[in-house]
Amino acid sequence: CILACSLYCSQIFHATGHQCQFSALQYNAAFVGFETFSWWRGFALMMANTWASHILVVLLMAVLYARRGAKDRATGYLAFGLTFSVQSLCVMVCCMLHGRHLMVWGVFAPKFIFNSVALVLTDVLLLFTYAI
């Protein structure tokens, strides 16, 4: 279940039209719903659009583990966080190995940044939902 949820995050991310490229960010999400523009509100809306898959899956994990014991819940959260940590570790190794590659800044570096942000966001959300 844990591995399926972590793979589901990636599936939702790509199924909603997102890619690990800065030029593929959906900037229109920052302007939805308001007549005036605010930088912070636009940032929050764009991040919510980009990382909605991770946010929703972490909330799904919180619902799935709500009625279980504290030990099972902690184990599930740690395993879920570990899958993202292993994924980020693999991306770091790929970036290290392809350091002199022609497309390191076009392909590998954005993937590394997106995975790093996903890891930090997932860990913060897991800590927040575990504390509740």
Beta strands, then each sheet from edge to edge (+ up, - down):
end
